[in-house]
Amino acid sequence: MADNLRILLVEDDVLIGMMLADMFDALGLPEPAQAASREEALAIIANEPLGGALVDINLGDEKGWPVADALAERGIPFAFTSGGGDILPPAHAHRRLVAKPFRISDIEAALAEFAT
């Protein structure tokens, strides 16, 4: 993760998004870019340089797979987030999955992987 590039948070639950942004602040990281839907996330990915992303698998009635595919196509590192019960598709089976409820140590570990 380049120091000057923001992380994208793709999370449809406003309160969880706010909690994640607070965790970034507590870790001394820049404010993340945030998207609450697949469409918002794809627009940010297309228009903003990113250092990585945390992608919620379940975005309302949609899945986050197109967001993951767009990130992978651009070589942007990312991890999935989920409340549980989700199976990653084969193309992304090697990605980290961070389970809710989030612990700051899990978020920090996921972000640290973006730098490698």
Biopython code that builds the backbone (N, CA, C, O; Angstrom):
import numpy as np
from Bio.PDB.StructureBuilder import StructureBuilder

atoms = [
    (1, "MET", "N", (0.854, -1.179, 0.000)),
    (1, "MET", "CA", (0.000, 0.000, 0.000)),
    (1, "MET", "C", (0.888, 1.226, 0.000)),
    (1, "MET", "O", (1.638, 1.446, 0.951)),
    (2, "ALA", "N", (0.817, 2.011, -1.028)),
    (2, "ALA", "CA", (1.598, 3.241, -1.083)),
    (2, "ALA", "C", (1.057, 4.228, -0.053)),
    (2, "ALA", "O", (-0.153, 4.336, 0.145)),
    (3, "ASP", "N", (1.963, 4.941, 0.595)),
    (3, "ASP", "CA", (1.562, 5.847, 1.673)),
    (3, "ASP", "C", (0.585, 6.922, 1.219)),
    (3, "ASP", "O", (-0.242, 7.380, 2.008)),
    (4, "ASN", "N", (0.670, 7.329, -0.040)),
    (4, "ASN", "CA", (-0.162, 8.441, -0.498)),
    (4, "ASN", "C", (-1.478, 7.991, -1.130)),
    (4, "ASN", "O", (-2.249, 8.828, -1.598)),
    (5, "LEU", "N", (-1.743, 6.699, -1.150)),
    (5, "LEU", "CA", (-2.962, 6.209, -1.779)),
    (5, "LEU", "C", (-3.983, 5.817, -0.722)),
    (5, "LEU", "O", (-3.651, 5.190, 0.284)),
    (6, "ARG", "N", (-5.224, 6.199, -0.969)),
    (6, "ARG", "CA", (-6.300, 5.891, -0.020)),
    (6, "ARG", "C", (-6.783, 4.461, -0.184)),
    (6, "ARG", "O", (-6.613, 3.829, -1.226)),
    (7, "ILE", "N", (-7.389, 3.984, 0.882)),
    (7, "ILE", "CA", (-8.044, 2.679, 0.874)),
    (7, "ILE", "C", (-9.527, 2.920, 0.615)),
    (7, "ILE", "O", (-10.108, 3.888, 1.107)),
    (8, "LEU", "N", (-10.123, 2.036, -0.155)),
    (8, "LEU", "CA", (-11.550, 2.094, -0.439)),
    (8, "LEU", "C", (-12.286, 1.141, 0.491)),
    (8, "LEU", "O", (-11.944, -0.038, 0.579)),
    (9, "LEU", "N", (-13.294, 1.652, 1.182)),
    (9, "LEU", "CA", (-14.184, 0.819, 1.984)),
    (9, "LEU", "C", (-15.492, 0.669, 1.225)),
    (9, "LEU", "O", (-16.151, 1.663, 0.920)),
    (10, "VAL", "N", (-15.870, -0.554, 0.921)),
    (10, "VAL", "CA", (-17.134, -0.825, 0.245)),
    (10, "VAL", "C", (-18.027, -1.524, 1.272)),
    (10, "VAL", "O", (-17.865, -2.711, 1.554)),
    (11, "GLU", "N", (-18.963, -0.766, 1.817)),
    (11, "GLU", "CA", (-19.806, -1.250, 2.909)),
    (11, "GLU", "C", (-21.155, -0.559, 2.819)),
    (11, "GLU", "O", (-21.227, 0.670, 2.820)),
    (12, "ASP", "N", (-22.233, -1.348, 2.742)),
    (12, "ASP", "CA", (-23.565, -0.766, 2.587)),
    (12, "ASP", "C", (-24.201, -0.338, 3.910)),
    (12, "ASP", "O", (-25.175, 0.415, 3.905)),
    (13, "ASP", "N", (-23.673, -0.800, 5.030)),
    (13, "ASP", "CA", (-24.203, -0.412, 6.338)),
    (13, "ASP", "C", (-23.468, 0.837, 6.819)),
    (13, "ASP", "O", (-22.267, 0.792, 7.083)),
    (14, "VAL", "N", (-24.195, 1.953, 6.933)),
    (14, "VAL", "CA", (-23.581, 3.239, 7.277)),
    (14, "VAL", "C", (-22.852, 3.171, 8.611)),
    (14, "VAL", "O", (-21.745, 3.695, 8.733)),
    (15, "LEU", "N", (-23.446, 2.541, 9.606)),
    (15, "LEU", "CA", (-22.810, 2.474, 10.925)),
    (15, "LEU", "C", (-21.517, 1.670, 10.899)),
    (15, "LEU", "O", (-20.542, 2.044, 11.550)),
    (16, "ILE", "N", (-21.500, 0.572, 10.154)),
    (16, "ILE", "CA", (-20.276, -0.221, 10.031)),
    (16, "ILE", "C", (-19.213, 0.579, 9.282)),
    (16, "ILE", "O", (-18.037, 0.541, 9.645)),
    (17, "GLY", "N", (-19.618, 1.299, 8.246)),
    (17, "GLY", "CA", (-18.682, 2.162, 7.525)),
    (17, "GLY", "C", (-18.060, 3.213, 8.428)),
    (17, "GLY", "O", (-16.862, 3.484, 8.344)),
    (18, "MET", "N", (-18.879, 3.805, 9.295)),
    (18, "MET", "CA", (-18.371, 4.809, 10.228)),
    (18, "MET", "C", (-17.405, 4.167, 11.230)),
    (18, "MET", "O", (-16.380, 4.757, 11.572)),
    (19, "MET", "N", (-17.728, 2.978, 11.692)),
    (19, "MET", "CA", (-16.861, 2.278, 12.630)),
    (19, "MET", "C", (-15.509, 1.960, 11.972)),
    (19, "MET", "O", (-14.460, 2.117, 12.597)),
    (20, "LEU", "N", (-15.541, 1.519, 10.724)),
    (20, "LEU", "CA", (-14.303, 1.236, 10.011)),
    (20, "LEU", "C", (-13.476, 2.505, 9.828)),
    (20, "LEU", "O", (-12.260, 2.487, 10.013)),
    (21, "ALA", "N", (-14.127, 3.595, 9.469)),
    (21, "ALA", "CA", (-13.408, 4.870, 9.318)),
    (21, "ALA", "C", (-12.775, 5.282, 10.641)),
    (21, "ALA", "O", (-11.663, 5.810, 10.653)),
    (22, "ASP", "N", (-13.468, 5.048, 11.757)),
    (22, "ASP", "CA", (-12.903, 5.338, 13.075)),
    (22, "ASP", "C", (-11.679, 4.470, 13.343)),
    (22, "ASP", "O", (-10.708, 4.935, 13.941)),
    (23, "MET", "N", (-11.717, 3.216, 12.907)),
    (23, "MET", "CA", (-10.561, 2.332, 13.080)),
    (23, "MET", "C", (-9.367, 2.850, 12.287)),
    (23, "MET", "O", (-8.233, 2.803, 12.764)),
    (24, "PHE", "N", (-9.620, 3.345, 11.076)),
    (24, "PHE", "CA", (-8.536, 3.923, 10.278)),
    (24, "PHE", "C", (-7.914, 5.088, 11.036)),
    (24, "PHE", "O", (-6.691, 5.214, 11.102)),
    (25, "ASP", "N", (-8.764, 5.941, 11.609)),
    (25, "ASP", "CA", (-8.284, 7.087, 12.378)),
    (25, "ASP", "C", (-7.446, 6.618, 13.561)),
    (25, "ASP", "O", (-6.377, 7.168, 13.824)),
    (26, "ALA", "N", (-7.929, 5.604, 14.273)),
    (26, "ALA", "CA", (-7.209, 5.075, 15.436)),
    (26, "ALA", "C", (-5.857, 4.483, 15.029)),
    (26, "ALA", "O", (-4.913, 4.492, 15.819)),
    (27, "LEU", "N", (-5.764, 3.974, 13.816)),
    (27, "LEU", "CA", (-4.510, 3.409, 13.320)),
    (27, "LEU", "C", (-3.599, 4.467, 12.693)),
    (27, "LEU", "O", (-2.504, 4.156, 12.227)),
    (28, "GLY", "N", (-4.061, 5.716, 12.687)),
    (28, "GLY", "CA", (-3.266, 6.799, 12.123)),
    (28, "GLY", "C", (-3.237, 6.796, 10.607)),
    (28, "GLY", "O", (-2.296, 7.308, 10.000)),
    (29, "LEU", "N", (-4.260, 6.225, 9.992)),
    (29, "LEU", "CA", (-4.321, 6.150, 8.533)),
    (29, "LEU", "C", (-5.192, 7.265, 7.978)),
    (29, "LEU", "O", (-6.066, 7.778, 8.677)),
    (30, "PRO", "N", (-4.959, 7.647, 6.718)),
    (30, "PRO", "CA", (-5.814, 8.669, 6.094)),
    (30, "PRO", "C", (-7.263, 8.204, 6.016)),
    (30, "PRO", "O", (-7.546, 7.006, 6.015)),
    (31, "GLU", "N", (-8.167, 9.160, 5.953)),
    (31, "GLU", "CA", (-9.586, 8.839, 5.816)),
    (31, "GLU", "C", (-9.796, 8.028, 4.542)),
    (31, "GLU", "O", (-9.318, 8.421, 3.478)),
    (32, "PRO", "N", (-10.499, 6.906, 4.635)),
    (32, "PRO", "CA", (-10.699, 6.078, 3.448)),
    (32, "PRO", "C", (-11.747, 6.658, 2.513)),
    (32, "PRO", "O", (-12.609, 7.437, 2.923)),
    (33, "ALA", "N", (-11.657, 6.265, 1.255)),
    (33, "ALA", "CA", (-12.749, 6.516, 0.317)),
    (33, "ALA", "C", (-13.846, 5.526, 0.687)),
    (33, "ALA", "O", (-13.549, 4.397, 1.076)),
    (34, "GLN", "N", (-15.110, 5.932, 0.572)),
    (34, "GLN", "CA", (-16.189, 5.029, 0.961)),
    (34, "GLN", "C", (-17.244, 4.933, -0.127)),
    (34, "GLN", "O", (-17.596, 5.918, -0.776)),
    (35, "ALA", "N", (-17.739, 3.710, -0.304)),
    (35, "ALA", "CA", (-18.818, 3.442, -1.248)),
    (35, "ALA", "C", (-19.823, 2.541, -0.561)),
    (35, "ALA", "O", (-19.446, 1.594, 0.129)),
    (36, "ALA", "N", (-21.110, 2.834, -0.748)),
    (36, "ALA", "CA", (-22.168, 2.046, -0.124)),
    (36, "ALA", "C", (-22.841, 1.086, -1.103)),
    (36, "ALA", "O", (-23.703, 0.297, -0.717)),
    (37, "SER", "N", (-22.434, 1.161, -2.384)),
    (37, "SER", "CA", (-23.037, 0.280, -3.385)),
    (37, "SER", "C", (-21.980, -0.148, -4.396)),
    (37, "SER", "O", (-20.889, 0.417, -4.475)),
    (38, "ARG", "N", (-22.345, -1.159, -5.155)),
    (38, "ARG", "CA", (-21.453, -1.653, -6.208)),
    (38, "ARG", "C", (-21.149, -0.539, -7.205)),
    (38, "ARG", "O", (-20.002, -0.367, -7.617)),
    (39, "GLU", "N", (-22.179, 0.222, -7.595)),
    (39, "GLU", "CA", (-21.993, 1.279, -8.586)),
    (39, "GLU", "C", (-21.049, 2.365, -8.081)),
    (39, "GLU", "O", (-20.165, 2.813, -8.811)),
    (40, "GLU", "N", (-21.237, 2.788, -6.831)),
    (40, "GLU", "CA", (-20.342, 3.806, -6.253)),
    (40, "GLU", "C", (-18.903, 3.297, -6.214)),
    (40, "GLU", "O", (-17.970, 4.028, -6.545)),
    (41, "ALA", "N", (-18.731, 2.044, -5.808)),
    (41, "ALA", "CA", (-17.391, 1.472, -5.725)),
    (41, "ALA", "C", (-16.727, 1.414, -7.093)),
    (41, "ALA", "O", (-15.557, 1.770, -7.230)),
    (42, "LEU", "N", (-17.459, 0.971, -8.101)),
    (42, "LEU", "CA", (-16.881, 0.872, -9.443)),
    (42, "LEU", "C", (-16.482, 2.242, -9.981)),
    (42, "LEU", "O", (-15.475, 2.363, -10.679)),
    (43, "ALA", "N", (-17.264, 3.276, -9.661)),
    (43, "ALA", "CA", (-16.929, 4.630, -10.100)),
    (43, "ALA", "C", (-15.645, 5.114, -9.429)),
    (43, "ALA", "O", (-14.799, 5.729, -10.079)),
    (44, "ILE", "N", (-15.497, 4.842, -8.145)),
    (44, "ILE", "CA", (-14.277, 5.251, -7.433)),
    (44, "ILE", "C", (-13.072, 4.501, -7.987)),
    (44, "ILE", "O", (-12.022, 5.099, -8.221)),
    (45, "ILE", "N", (-13.217, 3.195, -8.198)),
    (45, "ILE", "CA", (-12.115, 2.389, -8.733)),
    (45, "ILE", "C", (-11.667, 2.920, -10.089)),
    (45, "ILE", "O", (-10.471, 2.954, -10.379)),
    (46, "ALA", "N", (-12.616, 3.333, -10.915)),
    (46, "ALA", "CA", (-12.291, 3.824, -12.254)),
    (46, "ALA", "C", (-11.648, 5.198, -12.241)),
    (46, "ALA", "O", (-10.946, 5.559, -13.186)),
    (47, "ASN", "N", (-11.876, 5.978, -11.178)),
    (47, "ASN", "CA", (-11.461, 7.380, -11.211)),
    (47, "ASN", "C", (-10.467, 7.825, -10.150)),
    (47, "ASN", "O", (-10.017, 8.970, -10.175)),
    (48, "GLU", "N", (-10.117, 6.951, -9.225)),
    (48, "GLU", "CA", (-9.231, 7.370, -8.143)),
    (48, "GLU", "C", (-8.140, 6.335, -7.918)),
    (48, "GLU", "O", (-8.428, 5.141, -7.844)),
    (49, "PRO", "N", (-6.878, 6.779, -7.807)),
    (49, "PRO", "CA", (-5.827, 5.809, -7.478)),
    (49, "PRO", "C", (-6.032, 5.302, -6.050)),
    (49, "PRO", "O", (-6.268, 6.086, -5.130)),
    (50, "LEU", "N", (-5.940, 4.002, -5.881)),
    (50, "LEU", "CA", (-6.198, 3.391, -4.581)),
    (50, "LEU", "C", (-5.031, 2.509, -4.155)),
    (50, "LEU", "O", (-4.341, 1.915, -4.984)),
    (51, "GLY", "N", (-4.828, 2.440, -2.846)),
    (51, "GLY", "CA", (-3.784, 1.582, -2.296)),
    (51, "GLY", "C", (-4.296, 0.221, -1.889)),
    (51, "GLY", "O", (-3.514, -0.671, -1.563)),
    (52, "GLY", "N", (-5.619, 0.055, -1.907)),
    (52, "GLY", "CA", (-6.231, -1.208, -1.521)),
    (52, "GLY", "C", (-7.695, -0.995, -1.237)),
    (52, "GLY", "O", (-8.204, 0.120, -1.348)),
    (53, "ALA", "N", (-8.378, -2.075, -0.866)),
    (53, "ALA", "CA", (-9.812, -1.971, -0.591)),
    (53, "ALA", "C", (-10.257, -3.078, 0.357)),
    (53, "ALA", "O", (-9.682, -4.165, 0.397)),
    (54, "LEU", "N", (-11.287, -2.764, 1.109)),
    (54, "LEU", "CA", (-12.021, -3.743, 1.910)),
    (54, "LEU", "C", (-13.415, -3.801, 1.305)),
    (54, "LEU", "O", (-14.127, -2.797, 1.283)),
    (55, "VAL", "N", (-13.804, -4.963, 0.818)),
    (55, "VAL", "CA", (-15.040, -5.110, 0.050)),
    (55, "VAL", "C", (-16.012, -6.028, 0.782)),
    (55, "VAL", "O", (-15.735, -7.211, 0.977)),
    (56, "ASP", "N", (-17.152, -5.475, 1.186)),
    (56, "ASP", "CA", (-18.203, -6.282, 1.789)),
    (56, "ASP", "C", (-18.779, -7.191, 0.712)),
    (56, "ASP", "O", (-19.101, -6.731, -0.383)),
    (57, "ILE", "N", (-18.908, -8.464, 1.013)),
    (57, "ILE", "CA", (-19.435, -9.408, 0.034)),
    (57, "ILE", "C", (-20.905, -9.129, -0.258)),
    (57, "ILE", "O", (-21.341, -9.209, -1.406)),
    (58, "ASN", "N", (-21.661, -8.803, 0.774)),
    (58, "ASN", "CA", (-23.096, -8.573, 0.609)),
    (58, "ASN", "C", (-23.406, -7.085, 0.669)),
    (58, "ASN", "O", (-23.316, -6.454, 1.722)),
    (59, "LEU", "N", (-23.769, -6.545, -0.474)),
    (59, "LEU", "CA", (-24.102, -5.122, -0.598)),
    (59, "LEU", "C", (-25.600, -5.020, -0.868)),
    (59, "LEU", "O", (-26.034, -4.950, -2.017)),
    (60, "GLY", "N", (-26.375, -5.012, 0.201)),
    (60, "GLY", "CA", (-27.822, -5.030, 0.029)),
    (60, "GLY", "C", (-28.236, -6.315, -0.652)),
    (60, "GLY", "O", (-27.945, -7.403, -0.154)),
    (61, "ASP", "N", (-28.915, -6.204, -1.789)),
    (61, "ASP", "CA", (-29.351, -7.386, -2.546)),
    (61, "ASP", "C", (-28.304, -7.837, -3.560)),
    (61, "ASP", "O", (-28.538, -8.786, -4.309)),
    (62, "GLU", "N", (-27.154, -7.168, -3.591)),
    (62, "GLU", "CA", (-26.114, -7.477, -4.563)),
    (62, "GLU", "C", (-24.920, -8.117, -3.874)),
    (62, "GLU", "O", (-24.763, -8.041, -2.655)),
    (63, "LYS", "N", (-24.096, -8.739, -4.675)),
    (63, "LYS", "CA", (-22.820, -9.268, -4.197)),
    (63, "LYS", "C", (-21.701, -8.327, -4.649)),
    (63, "LYS", "O", (-21.852, -7.596, -5.628)),
    (64, "GLY", "N", (-20.597, -8.354, -3.939)),
    (64, "GLY", "CA", (-19.462, -7.491, -4.250)),
    (64, "GLY", "C", (-18.505, -8.053, -5.283)),
    (64, "GLY", "O", (-17.436, -7.485, -5.507)),
    (65, "TRP", "N", (-18.871, -9.166, -5.918)),
    (65, "TRP", "CA", (-17.942, -9.804, -6.863)),
    (65, "TRP", "C", (-17.499, -8.887, -8.005)),
    (65, "TRP", "O", (-16.312, -8.895, -8.330)),
    (66, "PRO", "N", (-18.379, -8.092, -8.637)),
    (66, "PRO", "CA", (-17.902, -7.202, -9.710)),
    (66, "PRO", "C", (-16.881, -6.178, -9.201)),
    (66, "PRO", "O", (-15.972, -5.790, -9.935)),
    (67, "VAL", "N", (-17.029, -5.749, -7.969)),
    (67, "VAL", "CA", (-16.055, -4.821, -7.376)),
    (67, "VAL", "C", (-14.717, -5.539, -7.236)),
    (67, "VAL", "O", (-13.674, -4.983, -7.579)),
    (68, "ALA", "N", (-14.745, -6.765, -6.735)),
    (68, "ALA", "CA", (-13.519, -7.552, -6.588)),
    (68, "ALA", "C", (-12.849, -7.761, -7.938)),
    (68, "ALA", "O", (-11.631, -7.631, -8.059)),
    (69, "ASP", "N", (-13.639, -8.084, -8.943)),
    (69, "ASP", "CA", (-13.081, -8.295, -10.286)),
    (69, "ASP", "C", (-12.416, -7.028, -10.814)),
    (69, "ASP", "O", (-11.337, -7.092, -11.403)),
    (70, "ALA", "N", (-13.059, -5.868, -10.604)),
    (70, "ALA", "CA", (-12.491, -4.599, -11.080)),
    (70, "ALA", "C", (-11.187, -4.280, -10.359)),
    (70, "ALA", "O", (-10.234, -3.807, -10.979)),
    (71, "LEU", "N", (-11.141, -4.535, -9.068)),
    (71, "LEU", "CA", (-9.906, -4.309, -8.311)),
    (71, "LEU", "C", (-8.794, -5.235, -8.802)),
    (71, "LEU", "O", (-7.662, -4.797, -9.006)),
    (72, "ALA", "N", (-9.118, -6.503, -8.991)),
    (72, "ALA", "CA", (-8.127, -7.480, -9.451)),
    (72, "ALA", "C", (-7.593, -7.106, -10.830)),
    (72, "ALA", "O", (-6.393, -7.223, -11.082)),
    (73, "GLU", "N", (-8.477, -6.656, -11.726)),
    (73, "GLU", "CA", (-8.053, -6.266, -13.077)),
    (73, "GLU", "C", (-7.055, -5.128, -13.040)),
    (73, "GLU", "O", (-6.184, -5.038, -13.905)),
    (74, "ARG", "N", (-7.170, -4.252, -12.043)),
    (74, "ARG", "CA", (-6.279, -3.102, -11.933)),
    (74, "ARG", "C", (-5.084, -3.367, -11.018)),
    (74, "ARG", "O", (-4.257, -2.481, -10.803)),
    (75, "GLY", "N", (-4.993, -4.576, -10.482)),
    (75, "GLY", "CA", (-3.874, -4.920, -9.617)),
    (75, "GLY", "C", (-3.924, -4.240, -8.257)),
    (75, "GLY", "O", (-2.890, -4.065, -7.613)),
    (76, "ILE", "N", (-5.121, -3.854, -7.814)),
    (76, "ILE", "CA", (-5.284, -3.196, -6.518)),
    (76, "ILE", "C", (-5.548, -4.282, -5.468)),
    (76, "ILE", "O", (-6.499, -5.052, -5.603)),
    (77, "PRO", "N", (-4.715, -4.348, -4.424)),
    (77, "PRO", "CA", (-4.929, -5.383, -3.407)),
    (77, "PRO", "C", (-6.210, -5.134, -2.625)),
    (77, "PRO", "O", (-6.610, -3.988, -2.419)),
    (78, "PHE", "N", (-6.844, -6.208, -2.195)),
    (78, "PHE", "CA", (-8.077, -6.050, -1.427)),
    (78, "PHE", "C", (-8.346, -7.288, -0.589)),
    (78, "PHE", "O", (-7.780, -8.358, -0.814)),
    (79, "ALA", "N", (-9.227, -7.107, 0.381)),
    (79, "ALA", "CA", (-9.725, -8.198, 1.212)),
    (79, "ALA", "C", (-11.240, -8.091, 1.248)),
    (79, "ALA", "O", (-11.807, -7.016, 1.048)),
    (80, "PHE", "N", (-11.879, -9.205, 1.504)),
    (80, "PHE", "CA", (-13.330, -9.221, 1.647)),
    (80, "PHE", "C", (-13.712, -9.065, 3.111)),
    (80, "PHE", "O", (-12.952, -9.424, 4.010)),
    (81, "THR", "N", (-14.909, -8.522, 3.333)),
    (81, "THR", "CA", (-15.505, -8.513, 4.661)),
    (81, "THR", "C", (-16.854, -9.209, 4.561)),
    (81, "THR", "O", (-17.518, -9.163, 3.525)),
    (82, "SER", "N", (-17.251, -9.860, 5.667)),
    (82, "SER", "CA", (-18.505, -10.596, 5.638)),
    (82, "SER", "C", (-19.003, -10.848, 7.043)),
    (82, "SER", "O", (-18.228, -10.977, 7.990)),
    (83, "GLY", "N", (-20.322, -10.915, 7.151)),
    (83, "GLY", "CA", (-20.944, -11.301, 8.405)),
    (83, "GLY", "C", (-20.958, -12.803, 8.605)),
    (83, "GLY", "O", (-21.390, -13.281, 9.653)),
    (84, "GLY", "N", (-20.495, -13.553, 7.622)),
    (84, "GLY", "CA", (-20.401, -15.002, 7.746)),
    (84, "GLY", "C", (-21.262, -15.739, 6.743)),
    (84, "GLY", "O", (-22.223, -15.194, 6.199)),
    (85, "GLY", "N", (-20.898, -16.991, 6.510)),
    (85, "GLY", "CA", (-21.677, -17.862, 5.643)),
    (85, "GLY", "C", (-21.410, -17.691, 4.165)),
    (85, "GLY", "O", (-22.089, -18.309, 3.344)),
    (86, "ASP", "N", (-20.437, -16.865, 3.801)),
    (86, "ASP", "CA", (-20.161, -16.634, 2.381)),
    (86, "ASP", "C", (-19.008, -17.510, 1.912)),
    (86, "ASP", "O", (-18.055, -17.758, 2.651)),
    (87, "ILE", "N", (-19.112, -17.970, 0.682)),
    (87, "ILE", "CA", (-18.051, -18.750, 0.050)),
    (87, "ILE", "C", (-17.459, -17.904, -1.067)),
    (87, "ILE", "O", (-18.178, -17.400, -1.929)),
    (88, "LEU", "N", (-16.142, -17.757, -1.040)),
    (88, "LEU", "CA", (-15.477, -16.955, -2.067)),
    (88, "LEU", "C", (-15.446, -17.730, -3.383)),
    (88, "LEU", "O", (-15.244, -18.944, -3.388)),
    (89, "PRO", "N", (-15.647, -17.022, -4.502)),
    (89, "PRO", "CA", (-15.555, -17.697, -5.799)),
    (89, "PRO", "C", (-14.105, -18.115, -6.061)),
    (89, "PRO", "O", (-13.182, -17.510, -5.517)),
    (90, "PRO", "N", (-13.900, -19.134, -6.881)),
    (90, "PRO", "CA", (-12.545, -19.644, -7.121)),
    (90, "PRO", "C", (-11.536, -18.562, -7.514)),
    (90, "PRO", "O", (-10.382, -18.614, -7.088)),
    (91, "ALA", "N", (-11.954, -17.593, -8.313)),
    (91, "ALA", "CA", (-11.024, -16.549, -8.755)),
    (91, "ALA", "C", (-10.482, -15.719, -7.600)),
    (91, "ALA", "O", (-9.420, -15.109, -7.723)),
    (92, "HIS", "N", (-11.195, -15.687, -6.484)),
    (92, "HIS", "CA", (-10.783, -14.867, -5.345)),
    (92, "HIS", "C", (-10.608, -15.682, -4.070)),
    (92, "HIS", "O", (-10.543, -15.115, -2.979)),
    (93, "ALA", "N", (-10.530, -17.000, -4.193)),
    (93, "ALA", "CA", (-10.449, -17.874, -3.020)),
    (93, "ALA", "C", (-9.199, -17.612, -2.177)),
    (93, "ALA", "O", (-9.173, -17.946, -0.992)),
    (94, "HIS", "N", (-8.162, -17.018, -2.778)),
    (94, "HIS", "CA", (-6.914, -16.757, -2.048)),
    (94, "HIS", "C", (-6.949, -15.439, -1.259)),
    (94, "HIS", "O", (-5.999, -15.128, -0.541)),
    (95, "ARG", "N", (-8.011, -14.682, -1.383)),
    (95, "ARG", "CA", (-8.100, -13.385, -0.702)),
    (95, "ARG", "C", (-8.433, -13.566, 0.779)),
    (95, "ARG", "O", (-9.089, -14.528, 1.179)),
    (96, "ARG", "N", (-7.963, -12.619, 1.566)),
    (96, "ARG", "CA", (-8.285, -12.613, 2.997)),
    (96, "ARG", "C", (-9.766, -12.297, 3.166)),
    (96, "ARG", "O", (-10.335, -11.491, 2.430)),
    (97, "LEU", "N", (-10.371, -12.945, 4.144)),
    (97, "LEU", "CA", (-11.758, -12.687, 4.509)),
    (97, "LEU", "C", (-11.764, -12.231, 5.963)),
    (97, "LEU", "O", (-11.380, -12.983, 6.858)),
    (98, "VAL", "N", (-12.201, -11.000, 6.189)),
    (98, "VAL", "CA", (-12.267, -10.435, 7.534)),
    (98, "VAL", "C", (-13.716, -10.537, 8.005)),
    (98, "VAL", "O", (-14.621, -9.968, 7.394)),
    (99, "ALA", "N", (-13.922, -11.264, 9.092)),
    (99, "ALA", "CA", (-15.275, -11.522, 9.588)),
    (99, "ALA", "C", (-15.763, -10.394, 10.495)),
    (99, "ALA", "O", (-14.997, -9.797, 11.251)),
    (100, "LYS", "N", (-17.060, -10.126, 10.391)),
    (100, "LYS", "CA", (-17.713, -9.186, 11.294)),
    (100, "LYS", "C", (-18.150, -9.971, 12.525)),
    (100, "LYS", "O", (-18.506, -11.141, 12.388)),
    (101, "PRO", "N", (-18.140, -9.392, 13.703)),
    (101, "PRO", "CA", (-17.770, -8.010, 14.002)),
    (101, "PRO", "C", (-16.257, -7.821, 13.906)),
    (101, "PRO", "O", (-15.482, -8.703, 14.277)),
    (102, "PHE", "N", (-15.855, -6.665, 13.405)),
    (102, "PHE", "CA", (-14.450, -6.382, 13.169)),
    (102, "PHE", "C", (-13.696, -6.108, 14.456)),
    (102, "PHE", "O", (-14.209, -5.499, 15.394)),
    (103, "ARG", "N", (-12.467, -6.577, 14.464)),
    (103, "ARG", "CA", (-11.512, -6.191, 15.506)),
    (103, "ARG", "C", (-10.460, -5.356, 14.808)),
    (103, "ARG", "O", (-10.083, -5.636, 13.670)),
    (104, "ILE", "N", (-9.993, -4.338, 15.490)),
    (104, "ILE", "CA", (-9.025, -3.429, 14.871)),
    (104, "ILE", "C", (-7.769, -4.186, 14.443)),
    (104, "ILE", "O", (-7.148, -3.833, 13.440)),
    (105, "SER", "N", (-7.390, -5.218, 15.190)),
    (105, "SER", "CA", (-6.199, -5.996, 14.829)),
    (105, "SER", "C", (-6.402, -6.732, 13.500)),
    (105, "SER", "O", (-5.455, -6.882, 12.729)),
    (106, "ASP", "N", (-7.628, -7.193, 13.228)),
    (106, "ASP", "CA", (-7.910, -7.866, 11.955)),
    (106, "ASP", "C", (-7.835, -6.892, 10.786)),
    (106, "ASP", "O", (-7.310, -7.223, 9.723)),
    (107, "ILE", "N", (-8.363, -5.692, 10.991)),
    (107, "ILE", "CA", (-8.305, -4.665, 9.943)),
    (107, "ILE", "C", (-6.855, -4.274, 9.690)),
    (107, "ILE", "O", (-6.430, -4.158, 8.541)),
    (108, "GLU", "N", (-6.101, -4.074, 10.760)),
    (108, "GLU", "CA", (-4.685, -3.701, 10.626)),
    (108, "GLU", "C", (-3.902, -4.787, 9.882)),
    (108, "GLU", "O", (-3.065, -4.470, 9.037)),
    (109, "ALA", "N", (-4.161, -6.052, 10.183)),
    (109, "ALA", "CA", (-3.474, -7.157, 9.506)),
    (109, "ALA", "C", (-3.832, -7.198, 8.018)),
    (109, "ALA", "O", (-2.954, -7.410, 7.181)),
    (110, "ALA", "N", (-5.088, -7.002, 7.686)),
    (110, "ALA", "CA", (-5.507, -6.996, 6.285)),
    (110, "ALA", "C", (-4.823, -5.864, 5.530)),
    (110, "ALA", "O", (-4.334, -6.064, 4.418)),
    (111, "LEU", "N", (-4.787, -4.679, 6.127)),
    (111, "LEU", "CA", (-4.163, -3.528, 5.466)),
    (111, "LEU", "C", (-2.663, -3.721, 5.319)),
    (111, "LEU", "O", (-2.075, -3.288, 4.328)),
    (112, "ALA", "N", (-2.040, -4.366, 6.297)),
    (112, "ALA", "CA", (-0.595, -4.621, 6.221)),
    (112, "ALA", "C", (-0.244, -5.519, 5.031)),
    (112, "ALA", "O", (0.824, -5.387, 4.433)),
    (113, "GLU", "N", (-1.159, -6.433, 4.699)),
    (113, "GLU", "CA", (-0.922, -7.318, 3.544)),
    (113, "GLU", "C", (-0.891, -6.541, 2.228)),
    (113, "GLU", "O", (-0.249, -6.970, 1.269)),
    (114, "PHE", "N", (-1.578, -5.407, 2.180)),
    (114, "PHE", "CA", (-1.587, -4.623, 0.947)),
    (114, "PHE", "C", (-0.204, -4.077, 0.626)),
    (114, "PHE", "O", (0.091, -3.790, -0.534)),
    (115, "ALA", "N", (0.646, -3.929, 1.634)),
    (115, "ALA", "CA", (1.967, -3.353, 1.438)),
    (115, "ALA", "C", (2.965, -4.393, 0.916)),
    (115, "ALA", "O", (4.062, -4.037, 0.485)),
    (116, "THR", "N", (2.590, -5.663, 0.953)),
    (116, "THR", "CA", (3.545, -6.698, 0.550)),
    (116, "THR", "C", (3.388, -7.078, -0.894)),
    (116, "THR", "O", (4.117, -7.937, -1.389)),
]
sb = StructureBuilder()
sb.init_structure("model")
sb.init_model(0)
sb.init_chain("A")
sb.init_seg("    ")
for serial, (resi, resn, name, xyz) in enumerate(atoms, 1):
    if name == "N":
        sb.init_residue(resn, " ", resi, " ")
    sb.init_atom(name, np.array(xyz, "f"), 0.0, 1.0, " ", f" {name:<3s}", serial, name[0])
structure = sb.get_structure()
